[in-house]
Amino acid sequence: MRVKDNSVDFRADWFIKQFDTGSESPFLDFKACVYKLDEDDEQSEFARDVIAFANVARRTNKKCHILFGIDAKEKRVLRDVRNDFPREKLRKLWNNPNVSIHDKQIDGIQKVFYEILEHWIDPQVPDLALQYGEIDGTFVSYLEIKPTLSSCPFAFKKSYVRKDGKVLNKGDVFIRKGASTVRLPDSEISSLYSYNQVVYLERSEWREIIRFHLSGDFEKMQNLSPYSHPKTDQPDVTAFAAARQAVDSGKRLIVITGHAGSGKTVLLHRLAYAIAKRHNLDLPTLRQYFGQSTESRDEDKTIMSLEDELEVAPPFPIPIFMSLRAAFTSTDDLEKQLLAKLQDWTGKDNTETIDQFLKIPGTRWIILFDGVDEIRGRERFAPYLRNWIHQLPKNVQCVVTSRPGYVDDEYPNAVRIEIRPLSSDDIFYLLREMLSQDVDWADKQTEIQEWLSGHPDLIELLTCPRALVGFVNQLTSVPPLGRPSIDQDWIKPVAEYKPEIVFGNDDAPAIDVEPNPIQVELPEKEEVSFMDRVLLPRLAIAVQAITNFMRSEEVKRRREWGEDQSRIAKQAKIELDETAWHCDWSVDSFDSKECQNWITSDSCKWNEDIGFIRYRYPRRYQFMCELLHHYFCAEYAWDFKLSEEVIKARAMQQGIHHSSTQRVIRLLNELWIENGRTPVNL
């Protein structure tokens, strides 16, 4: 292909491609010759075309083109437009071989175009450029209409009645629909946003937002087996069904509450997946691009709805999932993080605000915030988040999850869904489902259920799904006759421990730093079968496995967020055990200020995130259940190798015949017996 006499930005290959395969559209028009603009009728028609294309470019941030030298009806050959000029006097003036082709095109055509449009278009002439060049001996050109910032859509600057009687009024706005130029009614003009205000997304870009919420963790959590289907207080109504119904009914704000480990994060991922799944991923929008039309010609028509007839918008709400386990200095910071997600999915890096997405005409959005209670600096940031949510556009719904006690007063008008702890029936159902995946355990299900029925205090712990998973993990992974491993890195050196036990006016008994345990003979391997030994653990060993699992899962979860908090986890374990030991064993809660010598606010937060303790009101925390409180007491005595004298002194202080004391000693004895030591004899 030979090209000459061309403008600097002339794209010959692109022009030929439009000639060969292109068709007229909201972005493209073919003209056999350059506009003739001697009469006002011709000038108004030219202005009308430019207004329509300029409004498309303004809305979509995409260039539009009018190609000269191609007959739309007979698109077989290129027509030479070298001597086409807008006005008769120019045709005579510029038909001069001594004037360069560049002067003819720029001064003889582009300049005239601009001067005429100044008289016809408000609020300004859009950014135009005439490109031209000779391709294999045929001279062609095209008018490039670029996205132009303006305070309002482009419109007619003055009224005019054409010779055929058609009236063009001052302020008339035109736009392209398919290959036609159509009028926009006054009621729809405000919806024709400028590209710098509201971003334009094509079908492929919408597809990427939807696809994200159908893959990765969303797909993984959708396919969890077995899934617990968290219940609500309403009979036979799952939390998922309640949330889905609230979303489908258009509720602006939905708050889902549940204790740590109850399944809030899984539920919210499944909800996002279900919302995304409503879309047809192959055809997520009715139109592929703005203004696409299935009709042959719409010329001189007035469209009734910009959203329904021109916009590219999915028919169902679009999810945006966001974990709030991060620090936010302001709502601007929150918006930037949300915006970064949308930019990553769509590639719209030039966007500046989240509203550029949320206010796209014809769209509905559902923002899903996971873990409102886990925001770092939540106390300071919570009021700002609440106000931000209440000020969202009306086409935006919001779903948030939180532990109880953190959102009670912040969202008074929200639809509230509370996840109920697992019932005994739920526990036994899930237990059977999880164990039945391994045929070796199928015939032991009844035996396990009977064993659990004899430990109702353990069932209370297993009402937390995460604890139940830890219990099943212990059943199916502990080696035969294996002793629970004690991670020595988690044990504070005994020399650092200086207990302050008050027992009358006497001094506290000395600590046996290096106790000399009496070894007991373990039963012969054949006397206790592998299956019986693992399936019927001592209560303390079951709780130990559960709590270790829950701790490790929290460390793993935070590592996935880019945080390695293993050291904090170890310290939080030590501090919670020490607090449990020093507090009143018969009381299931503690005052964090009164216990500040043993536990820091960071450790309280960590253990609360796991679910070991629950925030009740300022400074007050409650243990998840009495069994957990008493196990932590026993774990403290075991980890710190307290002597029998110190243990007995503390037991007497708590009331040696009190049920809570009896349970702590029983759990401690189970740890000792499991590890070859003689039990404490009270």
MIROLUM-369449 format. One record per residue (C-alpha): residue number from 1; residue in three letters; x, z negated, y. Coordinates in pm, whole numbers, m for minus. Layout:
NUM, ALA, X, Z, Y
...
//
This chain:
1, MET, 0, 0, 0
2, ARG, 145, 112, 335
3, VAL, 59, m96, 641
4, LYS, 158, m27, 1002
5, ASP, 45, m80, 1363
6, ASN, m89, m418, 1254
7, SER, m135, m748, 1436
8, VAL, 92, m1035, 1336
9, ASP, m172, m1219, 1131
10, PHE, m340, m913, 980
11, ARG, m400, m966, 605
12, ALA, m416, m625, 446
13, ASP, m435, m749, 86
14, TRP, m722, m983, 174
15, PHE, m909, m705, 357
16, ILE, m880, m469, 58
17, LYS, m997, m745, m176
18, GLN, m1313, m795, 34
19, PHE, m1365, m420, 35
20, ASP, m1329, m397, m344
21, THR, m1503, m712, m465
22, GLY, m1646, m901, m168
23, SER, m2007, m911, m58
24, GLU, m2179, m1023, 259
25, SER, m2237, m1395, 274
26, PRO, m2265, m1685, 521
27, PHE, m1891, m1638, 575
28, LEU, m1857, m1258, 567
29, ASP, m2021, m954, 728
30, PHE, m1945, m580, 707
31, LYS, m1978, m337, 997
32, ALA, m1919, 37, 974
33, CYS, m1787, 44, 1330
34, VAL, m1693, m187, 1614
35, TYR, m1986, m327, 1814
36, LYS, m2120, m104, 2093
37, LEU, m2199, m336, 2383
38, ASP, m2320, m114, 2669
39, GLU, m2678, m247, 2663
40, ASP, m2805, m607, 2686
41, ASP, m2987, m560, 2355
42, GLU, m2655, m478, 2189
43, GLN, m2479, m767, 2360
44, SER, m2750, m1019, 2258
45, GLU, m2730, m896, 1898
46, PHE, m2352, m939, 1903
47, ALA, m2383, m1288, 2052
48, ARG, m2645, m1376, 1792
49, ASP, m2410, m1279, 1508
50, VAL, m2118, m1473, 1656
51, ILE, m2335, m1782, 1719
52, ALA, m2447, m1779, 1356
53, PHE, m2095, m1745, 1215
54, ALA, m1951, m1995, 1463
55, ASN, m2207, m2255, 1352
56, VAL, m2119, m2195, 986
57, ALA, m1747, m2230, 1065
58, ARG, m1816, m2542, 1272
59, ARG, m2014, m2702, 988
60, THR, m1791, m2611, 695
61, ASN, m1446, m2606, 856
62, LYS, m1397, m2259, 706
63, LYS, m1319, m1936, 888
64, CYS, m1583, m1662, 902
65, HIS, m1512, m1290, 933
66, ILE, m1680, m973, 1056
67, LEU, m1503, m672, 902
68, PHE, m1503, m338, 1089
69, GLY, m1464, m14, 892
70, ILE, m1682, m101, 591
71, ASP, m2038, 25, 560
72, ALA, m2239, m248, 384
73, LYS, m2483, 11, 243
74, GLU, m2227, 271, 138
75, LYS, m1923, 57, 55
76, ARG, m1717, 332, m106
77, VAL, m1462, 437, 154
78, LEU, m1296, 278, 452
79, ARG, m1387, 419, 791
80, ASP, m1118, 452, 1057
81, VAL, m1207, 247, 1369
82, ARG, m896, 331, 1571
83, ASN, m1098, 482, 1856
84, ASP, m1399, 245, 1843
85, PHE, m1441, 50, 2167
86, PRO, m1721, m183, 2287
87, ARG, m1816, 8, 2603
88, GLU, m1840, 373, 2703
89, LYS, m1607, 343, 2999
90, LEU, m1350, 175, 2777
91, ARG, m1381, 451, 2518
92, LYS, m1277, 698, 2785
93, LEU, m1012, 474, 2939
94, TRP, m841, 372, 2615
95, ASN, m854, 709, 2443
96, ASN, m503, 763, 2574
97, PRO, m209, 831, 2339
98, ASN, 31, 674, 2587
99, VAL, m127, 326, 2554
100, SER, m7, 123, 2256
101, ILE, m249, 36, 1979
102, HIS, m183, m334, 2049
103, ASP, m295, m306, 2413
104, LYS, m602, m113, 2306
105, GLN, m710, m376, 2054
106, ILE, m626, m687, 2255
107, ASP, m720, m577, 2607
108, GLY, m969, m310, 2511
109, ILE, m1165, m502, 2246
110, GLN, m1082, m871, 2204
111, LYS, m1080, m940, 2578
112, VAL, m1413, m760, 2623
113, PHE, m1565, m952, 2332
114, TYR, m1466, m1278, 2496
115, GLU, m1596, m1182, 2842
116, ILE, m1935, m1078, 2705
117, LEU, m1973, m1390, 2491
118, GLU, m1903, m1607, 2795
119, HIS, m2233, m1485, 2942
120, TRP, m2434, m1542, 2625
121, ILE, m2305, m1849, 2436
122, ASP, m2320, m2223, 2505
123, PRO, m2144, m2464, 2519
124, GLN, m1834, m2243, 2499
125, VAL, m1697, m1931, 2338
126, PRO, m1581, m2017, 1986
127, ASP, m1219, m1966, 1887
128, LEU, m1190, m1594, 1806
129, ALA, m909, m1362, 1701
130, LEU, m913, m987, 1644
131, GLN, m687, m876, 1359
132, TYR, m612, m507, 1298
133, GLY, m385, m266, 1113
134, GLU, m351, 71, 945
135, ILE, m380, 67, 565
136, ASP, m264, 387, 391
137, GLY, m353, 594, 700
138, THR, m691, 427, 777
139, PHE, m709, 193, 1076
140, VAL, m939, m108, 1025
141, SER, m994, m444, 1196
142, TYR, m1182, m770, 1164
143, LEU, m1303, m1047, 1393
144, GLU, m1194, m1391, 1273
145, ILE, m1423, m1676, 1387
146, LYS, m1246, m2008, 1350
147, PRO, m1390, m2361, 1324
148, THR, m1429, m2479, 1682
149, LEU, m1482, m2833, 1802
150, SER, m1787, m2859, 2024
151, SER, m2023, m3130, 2143
152, CYS, m2326, m2949, 1998
153, PRO, m2402, m2640, 1789
154, PHE, m2350, m2298, 1945
155, ALA, m2663, m2157, 2107
156, PHE, m2793, m1892, 2347
157, LYS, m2693, m1958, 2705
158, LYS, m2991, m1776, 2859
159, SER, m3330, m1643, 2763
160, TYR, m3378, m1273, 2700
161, VAL, m3660, m1042, 2590
162, ARG, m3539, m744, 2391
163, LYS, m3684, m395, 2422
164, ASP, m3860, m438, 2087
165, GLY, m4037, m747, 2223
166, LYS, m3837, m1009, 2038
167, VAL, m3770, m1317, 2250
168, LEU, m3443, m1506, 2258
169, ASN, m3480, m1839, 2431
170, LYS, m3216, m2044, 2603
171, GLY, m3091, m2303, 2351
172, ASP, m3183, m2099, 2041
173, VAL, m2949, m2186, 1754
174, PHE, m2872, m1937, 1477
175, ILE, m2691, m1973, 1148
176, ARG, m2623, m1767, 836
177, LYS, m2830, m1781, 519
178, GLY, m2695, m1548, 255
179, ALA, m2620, m1219, 427
180, SER, m2874, m1281, 705
181, THR, m2880, m1449, 1041
182, VAL, m3164, m1703, 1070
183, ARG, m3297, m1929, 1341
184, LEU, m3266, m2307, 1324
185, PRO, m3569, m2503, 1453
186, ASP, m3517, m2768, 1720
187, SER, m3594, m3045, 1471
188, GLU, m3297, m2943, 1254
189, ILE, m3033, m2892, 1523
190, SER, m2919, m3257, 1511
191, SER, m2847, m3215, 1138
192, LEU, m2598, m2935, 1198
193, TYR, m2295, m3161, 1218
194, SER, m1959, m3047, 1341
195, TYR, m1692, m3042, 1075
196, ASN, m1496, m3313, 1252
197, GLN, m1798, m3546, 1228
198, VAL, m1925, m3483, 876
199, VAL, m1711, m3327, 607
200, TYR, m1834, m3026, 411
201, LEU, m1798, m3029, 32
202, GLU, m1844, m2736, m202
203, ARG, m1977, m2762, m554
204, SER, m1632, m2795, m711
205, GLU, m1546, m3090, m484
206, TRP, m1869, m3273, m567
207, ARG, m1786, m3215, m932
208, GLU, m1458, m3405, m901
209, ILE, m1628, m3718, m760
210, ILE, m1879, m3713, m1044
211, ARG, m1618, m3636, m1310
212, PHE, m1408, m3938, m1211
213, HIS, m1699, m4172, m1291
214, LEU, m1745, m4013, m1634
215, SER, m1388, m4060, m1753
216, GLY, m1122, m4328, m1793
217, ASP, m1251, m4685, m1787
218, PHE, m1606, m4565, m1724
219, GLU, m1613, m4366, m2047
220, LYS, m1426, m4640, m2232
221, MET, m1669, m4913, m2129
222, GLN, m1967, m4689, m2197
223, ASN, m1851, m4650, m2557
224, LEU, m1766, m5015, m2625
225, SER, m1885, m5121, m2967
226, PRO, m2052, m5353, m3007
227, TYR, m2179, m5399, m2655
228, SER, m2347, m5730, m2580
229, HIS, m2624, m5595, m2351
230, PRO, m2624, m5897, m2116
231, LYS, m2971, m6042, m2069
232, THR, m3158, m6168, m1766
233, ASP, m3407, m6454, m1741
234, GLN, m3689, m6205, m1787
235, PRO, m3794, m6170, m2152
236, ASP, m3640, m5867, m2322
237, VAL, m3495, m5729, m1996
238, THR, m3125, m5653, m2000
239, ALA, m2915, m5684, m1686
240, PHE, m2832, m5313, m1713
241, ALA, m3200, m5214, m1730
242, ALA, m3282, m5438, m1434
243, ALA, m2996, m5291, m1228
244, ARG, m3090, m4935, m1321
245, GLN, m3452, m4995, m1224
246, ALA, m3349, m5144, m888
247, VAL, m3121, m4848, m818
248, ASP, m3383, m4589, m917
249, SER, m3647, m4757, m700
250, GLY, m3419, m4718, m397
251, LYS, m3336, m5082, m329
252, ARG, m3073, m5092, m56
253, LEU, m2876, m5392, m191
254, ILE, m2851, m5526, m545
255, VAL, m2650, m5839, m629
256, ILE, m2551, m5903, m991
257, THR, m2423, m6253, m1066
258, GLY, m2268, m6397, m1379
259, HIS, m1994, m6637, m1477
260, ALA, m1638, m6519, m1544
261, GLY, m1619, m6320, m1866
262, SER, m1995, m6261, m1878
263, GLY, m1958, m5883, m1863
264, LYS, m2016, m5802, m1495
265, THR, m1729, m5553, m1473
266, VAL, m1833, m5375, m1793
267, LEU, m2193, m5362, m1674
268, LEU, m2096, m5215, m1336
269, HIS, m1877, m4950, m1500
270, ARG, m2166, m4859, m1729
271, LEU, m2401, m4841, m1432
272, ALA, m2162, m4607, m1246
273, TYR, m2134, m4395, m1562
274, ALA, m2514, m4375, m1597
275, ILE, m2553, m4272, m1232
276, ALA, m2289, m4000, m1271
277, LYS, m2436, m3887, m1604
278, ARG, m2762, m3786, m1436
279, HIS, m2578, m3492, m1280
280, ASN, m2518, m3162, m1454
281, LEU, m2139, m3144, m1439
282, ASP, m2147, m2764, m1472
283, LEU, m2397, m2725, m1186
284, PRO, m2386, m3049, m985
285, THR, m2540, m2875, m680
286, LEU, m2808, m2611, m633
287, ARG, m2572, m2399, m423
288, GLN, m2210, m2315, m480
289, TYR, m2137, m2294, m108
290, PHE, m2310, m2353, 227
291, GLY, m2594, m2110, 304
292, GLN, m2594, m1940, m36
293, SER, m2926, m1760, m83
294, THR, m3097, m1602, m382
295, GLU, m3317, m1389, m153
296, SER, m3216, m1037, m58
297, ARG, m3272, m1057, 319
298, ASP, m3382, m1343, 541
299, GLU, m3323, m1166, 873
300, ASP, m3517, m1302, 1171
301, LYS, m3660, m1590, 968
302, THR, m3666, m1951, 1077
303, ILE, m3549, m2198, 814
304, MET, m3752, m2516, 787
305, SER, m3492, m2757, 647
306, LEU, m3117, m2740, 681
307, GLU, m3072, m2982, 391
308, ASP, m3309, m2802, 153
309, GLU, m3220, m2441, 236
310, LEU, m2853, m2438, 334
311, GLU, m2660, m2754, 246
312, VAL, m2458, m2813, m70
313, ALA, m2571, m3157, m187
314, PRO, m2626, m3304, m535
315, PRO, m2990, m3385, m621
316, PHE, m2904, m3737, m744
317, PRO, m2709, m4025, m587
318, ILE, m2330, m4014, m602
319, PRO, m2147, m4329, m724
320, ILE, m1837, m4477, m561
321, PHE, m1689, m4757, m770
322, MET, m1446, m4998, m608
323, SER, m1285, m5317, m734
324, LEU, m1257, m5580, m461
325, ARG, m968, m5773, m616
326, ALA, m747, m5711, m317
327, ALA, m682, m5844, 31
328, PHE, m871, m5694, 324
329, THR, m770, m5772, 678
330, SER, m1084, m5613, 825
331, THR, m1373, m5384, 742
332, ASP, m1158, m5102, 880
333, ASP, m914, m5178, 600
334, LEU, m1199, m5166, 348
335, GLU, m1318, m4832, 484
336, LYS, m966, m4689, 467
337, GLN, m943, m4780, 99
338, LEU, m1283, m4626, 27
339, LEU, m1186, m4319, 227
340, ALA, m860, m4287, 33
341, LYS, m1059, m4266, m291
342, LEU, m1281, m3988, m158
343, GLN, m983, m3802, m16
344, ASP, m809, m3822, m353
345, TRP, m1114, m3688, m538
346, THR, m1194, m3407, m292
347, GLY, m859, m3323, m131
348, LYS, m1008, m3372, 217
349, ASP, m698, m3538, 360
350, ASN, m788, m3453, 720
351, THR, m1092, m3683, 723
352, GLU, m1071, m3994, 937
353, THR, m1377, m4209, 857
354, ILE, m1592, m4291, 557
355, ASP, m1901, m4184, 755
356, GLN, m1779, m3825, 738
357, PHE, m1876, m3839, 371
358, LEU, m2168, m4081, 374
359, LYS, m2357, m3884, 642
360, ILE, m2338, m3544, 472
361, PRO, m2692, m3403, 510
362, GLY, m2907, m3432, 201
363, THR, m2684, m3680, 18
364, ARG, m2751, m4020, m134
365, TRP, m2472, m4260, m227
366, ILE, m2438, m4576, m433
367, ILE, m2132, m4791, m362
368, LEU, m2054, m5030, m647
369, PHE, m1838, m5327, m544
370, ASP, m1698, m5525, m835
371, GLY, m1586, m5884, m779
372, VAL, m1700, m5986, m430
373, ASP, m1599, m6341, m519
374, GLU, m1245, m6230, m606
375, ILE, m1152, m6089, m266
376, ARG, m835, m6255, m144
377, GLY, m922, m6446, 168
378, ARG, m1290, m6415, 79
379, GLU, m1399, m6706, 301
380, ARG, m1275, m6526, 611
381, PHE, m1366, m6174, 508
382, ALA, m1709, m6237, 349
383, PRO, m1910, m6238, 678
384, TYR, m1750, m5908, 783
385, LEU, m1830, m5749, 447
386, ARG, m2190, m5870, 467
387, ASN, m2237, m5717, 813
388, TRP, m2068, m5395, 702
389, ILE, m2303, m5358, 404
390, HIS, m2611, m5424, 619
391, GLN, m2501, m5152, 863
392, LEU, m2457, m4879, 602
393, PRO, m2663, m4562, 662
394, LYS, m3009, m4556, 507
395, ASN, m2901, m4301, 247
396, VAL, m2649, m4550, 101
397, GLN, m2732, m4814, m161
398, CYS, m2492, m5093, m254
399, VAL, m2446, m5291, m575
400, VAL, m2216, m5595, m580
401, THR, m2110, m5833, m857
402, SER, m2005, m6193, m811
403, ARG, m1985, m6524, m987
404, PRO, m2268, m6763, m896
405, GLY, m2229, m6970, m581
406, TYR, m2045, m6712, m371
407, VAL, m2324, m6488, m244
408, ASP, m2621, m6723, m232
409, ASP, m2656, m6727, 146
410, GLU, m2479, m6403, 235
411, TYR, m2735, m6151, 108
412, PRO, m3079, m6311, 150
413, ASN, m3272, m5982, 127
414, ALA, m3095, m5847, m182
415, VAL, m3248, m5783, m522
416, ARG, m3083, m6043, m745
417, ILE, m3000, m6000, m1111
418, GLU, m2845, m6293, m1294
419, ILE, m2664, m6239, m1622
420, ARG, m2770, m6503, m1872
421, PRO, m2505, m6655, m2102
422, LEU, m2512, m6534, m2461
423, SER, m2770, m6707, m2678
424, SER, m2696, m6828, m3032
425, ASP, m2873, m6520, m3165
426, ASP, m2659, m6300, m2940
427, ILE, m2342, m6472, m3060
428, PHE, m2427, m6433, m3429
429, TYR, m2537, m6072, m3379
430, LEU, m2215, m5977, m3200
431, LEU, m2009, m6172, m3449
432, ARG, m2164, m5981, m3738
433, GLU, m2117, m5649, m3560
434, MET, m1752, m5715, m3474
435, LEU, m1660, m5846, m3817
436, SER, m1850, m5575, m4003
437, GLN, m1607, m5319, m3864
438, ASP, m1361, m5457, m4117
439, VAL, m1504, m5443, m4470
440, ASP, m1277, m5729, m4579
441, TRP, m1476, m5965, m4359
442, ALA, m1827, m5839, m4427
443, ASP, m1902, m6089, m4704
444, LYS, m1778, m6383, m4492
445, GLN, m2030, m6345, m4210
446, THR, m2276, m6599, m4350
447, GLU, m1999, m6848, m4410
448, ILE, m1873, m6815, m4054
449, GLN, m2224, m6854, m3916
450, GLU, m2277, m7172, m4115
451, TRP, m1943, m7306, m3996
452, LEU, m2033, m7233, m3635
453, SER, m2371, m7396, m3675
454, GLY, m2181, m7714, m3759
455, HIS, m1988, m7689, m3430
456, PRO, m2254, m7658, m3156
457, ASP, m1999, m7753, m2891
458, LEU, m1795, m7443, m2985
459, ILE, m2106, m7226, m2963
460, GLU, m2140, m7341, m2601
461, LEU, m1792, m7203, m2536
462, LEU, m1875, m6877, m2714
463, THR, m2168, m6806, m2480
464, CYS, m1897, m6635, m2273
465, PRO, m1843, m6286, m2426
466, ARG, m1470, m6297, m2351
467, ALA, m1437, m6624, m2543
468, LEU, m1626, m6472, m2835
469, VAL, m1384, m6180, m2849
470, GLY, m1097, m6430, m2853
471, PHE, m1259, m6616, m3142
472, VAL, m1301, m6298, m3348
473, ASN, m945, m6200, m3265
474, GLN, m829, m6536, m3403
475, LEU, m1028, m6493, m3723
476, THR, m891, m6149, m3797
477, SER, m529, m6189, m3686
478, VAL, m397, m6535, m3786
479, PRO, m158, m6509, m4084
480, PRO, m234, m6716, m4395
481, LEU, m136, m7081, m4356
482, GLY, 24, m6989, m4026
483, ARG, 78, m7256, m3768
484, PRO, m26, m7184, m3410
485, SER, 275, m7088, m3210
486, ILE, 354, m7302, m2907
487, ASP, 520, m7105, m2631
488, GLN, 794, m7341, m2518
489, ASP, 825, m7154, m2189
490, TRP, 483, m7287, m2097
491, ILE, 590, m7648, m2144
492, LYS, 723, m7835, m1847
493, PRO, 1045, m8021, m1941
494, VAL, 960, m8374, m2041
495, ALA, 1215, m8513, m1797
496, GLU, 1003, m8379, m1510
497, TYR, 693, m8561, m1630
498, LYS, 633, m8907, m1492
499, PRO, 283, m9022, m1582
500, GLU, 118, m9283, m1372
501, ILE, m106, m9470, m1613
502, VAL, m262, m9788, m1484
503, PHE, m343, m10037, m1761
504, GLY, m419, m10376, m1618
505, ASN, m115, m10521, m1445
506, ASP, 126, m10422, m1719
507, ASP, 380, m10147, m1687
508, ALA, 302, m9819, m1854
509, PRO, 448, m9782, m2203
510, ALA, 765, m9581, m2225
511, ILE, 745, m9218, m2330
512, ASP, 892, m9120, m2662
513, VAL, 1091, m8822, m2535
514, GLU, 1195, m8709, m2880
515, PRO, 919, m8820, m3114
516, ASN, 1008, m8829, m3480
517, PRO, 703, m8682, m3647
518, ILE, 626, m8769, m4004
519, GLN, 615, m8450, m4200
520, VAL, 319, m8405, m4429
521, GLU, 324, m8187, m4731
522, LEU, 127, m7869, m4683
523, PRO, m113, m7772, m4960
524, GLU, 2, m7521, m5213
525, LYS, m74, m7167, m5112
526, GLU, m303, m7107, m5409
527, GLU, m510, m7418, m5334
528, VAL, m641, m7272, m5006
529, SER, m725, m6905, m5019
530, PHE, m621, m6680, m4737
531, MET, m980, m6596, m4648
532, ASP, m1100, m6956, m4653
533, ARG, m798, m7075, m4460
534, VAL, m845, m6827, m4178
535, LEU, m1223, m6822, m4164
536, LEU, m1260, m7198, m4144
537, PRO, m1006, m7309, m3887
538, ARG, m994, m7652, m3736
539, LEU, m1191, m7673, m3414
540, ALA, m882, m7734, m3200
541, ILE, m711, m7428, m3347
542, ALA, m1013, m7212, m3274
543, VAL, m1024, m7332, m2913
544, GLN, m649, m7287, m2879
545, ALA, m677, m6925, m2993
546, ILE, m969, m6860, m2759
547, THR, m803, m7006, m2450
548, ASN, m471, m6833, m2519
549, PHE, m657, m6504, m2560
550, MET, m850, m6550, m2235
551, ARG, m529, m6631, m2049
552, SER, m348, m6329, m2188
553, GLU, m642, m6102, m2105
554, GLU, m636, m6219, m1743
555, VAL, m261, m6155, m1722
556, LYS, m316, m5810, m1873
557, ARG, m604, m5737, m1637
558, ARG, m397, m5825, m1331
559, ARG, m105, m5622, m1457
560, GLU, m339, m5322, m1462
561, TRP, m403, m5387, m1092
562, GLY, m28, m5371, m1032
563, GLU, 26, m5747, m1035
564, ASP, 250, m5938, m1274
565, GLN, 142, m6299, m1247
566, SER, 272, m6439, m1574
567, ARG, 452, m6722, m1398
568, ILE, 139, m6818, m1203
569, ALA, m59, m6811, m1527
570, LYS, 182, m7051, m1696
571, GLN, 179, m7290, m1402
572, ALA, m200, m7275, m1379
573, LYS, m223, m7377, m1746
574, ILE, 8, m7673, m1694
575, GLU, m177, m7791, m1385
576, LEU, m526, m7760, m1536
577, ASP, m418, m7949, m1849
578, GLU, m265, m8224, m1635
579, THR, m580, m8247, m1422
580, ALA, m800, m8270, m1731
581, TRP, m579, m8548, m1871
582, HIS, m579, m8759, m1556
583, CYS, m946, m8715, m1464
584, ASP, m1229, m8914, m1613
585, TRP, m1279, m8770, m1961
586, SER, m1650, m8847, m1955
587, VAL, m1709, m8644, m1639
588, ASP, m1710, m8265, m1671
589, SER, m1597, m8192, m1314
590, PHE, m1327, m8286, m1066
591, ASP, m1262, m8294, m692
592, SER, m976, m8058, m609
593, LYS, m867, m8270, m313
594, GLU, m856, m8590, m516
595, CYS, m658, m8403, m783
596, GLN, m420, m8228, m545
597, ASN, m124, m8414, m698
598, TRP, m190, m8227, m1021
599, ILE, m346, m7893, m931
600, THR, m303, m7652, m642
601, SER, m568, m7427, m489
602, ASP, m393, m7123, m640
603, SER, m421, m7271, m988
604, CYS, m786, m7356, m927
605, LYS, m847, m6995, m827
606, TRP, m663, m6859, m1130
607, ASN, m847, m7080, m1379
608, GLU, m1174, m7001, m1206
609, ASP, m1105, m6627, m1241
610, ILE, m1053, m6675, m1614
611, GLY, m1370, m6884, m1640
612, PHE, m1224, m7218, m1750
613, ILE, m1366, m7387, m1442
614, ARG, m1654, m7298, m1213
615, TYR, m1689, m7349, m842
616, ARG, m1989, m7568, m764
617, TYR, m1955, m7664, m399
618, PRO, m1666, m7729, m159
619, ARG, m1377, m7896, m342
620, ARG, m1579, m7952, m660
621, TYR, m1506, m7764, m983
622, GLN, m1680, m7799, m1317
623, PHE, m1528, m7728, m1656
624, MET, m1695, m7443, m1841
625, CYS, m1804, m7689, m2109
626, GLU, m1717, m8040, m2227
627, LEU, m1531, m7907, m2530
628, LEU, m1296, m7713, m2305
629, HIS, m1232, m8016, m2084
630, HIS, m1149, m8235, m2382
631, TYR, m936, m7968, m2545
632, PHE, m725, m7935, m2228
633, CYS, m668, m8312, m2243
634, ALA, m548, m8280, m2601
635, GLU, m341, m7972, m2516
636, TYR, m167, m8167, m2240
637, ALA, m72, m8449, m2477
638, TRP, 51, m8197, m2733
639, ASP, 245, m7970, m2495
640, PHE, 418, m8260, m2323
641, LYS, 487, m8441, m2651
642, LEU, 338, m8766, m2530
643, SER, 416, m9063, m2749
644, GLU, 148, m9234, m2951
645, GLU, 179, m9541, m2727
646, VAL, 107, m9341, m2412
647, ILE, m186, m9166, m2580
648, LYS, m335, m9495, m2700
649, ALA, m294, m9649, m2355
650, ARG, m481, m9359, m2194
651, ALA, m750, m9371, m2464
652, MET, m807, m9742, m2404
653, GLN, m827, m9680, m2033
654, GLN, m1102, m9420, m2092
655, GLY, m1291, m9639, m2338
656, ILE, m1174, m9620, m2693
657, HIS, m1524, m9601, m2841
658, HIS, m1656, m9351, m2586
659, SER, m1761, m9018, m2738
660, SER, m1542, m8821, m2494
661, THR, m1237, m9027, m2592
662, GLN, m1313, m8982, m2961
663, ARG, m1334, m8607, m2915
664, VAL, m1004, m8581, m2722
665, ILE, m822, m8778, m2992
666, ARG, m989, m8575, m3267
667, LEU, m879, m8247, m3110
668, LEU, m527, m8380, m3056
669, ASN, m508, m8496, m3417
670, GLU, m610, m8150, m3534
671, LEU, m322, m8000, m3335
672, TRP, m85, m8258, m3480
673, ILE, m203, m8215, m3839
674, GLU, m183, m7837, m3808
675, ASN, 178, m7876, m3705
676, GLY, 281, m8130, m3965
677, ARG, 245, m8457, m3775
678, THR, 49, m8765, m3869
679, PRO, m264, m8822, m3665
680, VAL, m305, m9091, m3402
681, ASN, m480, m9393, m3548
682, LEU, m692, m9575, m3293
//
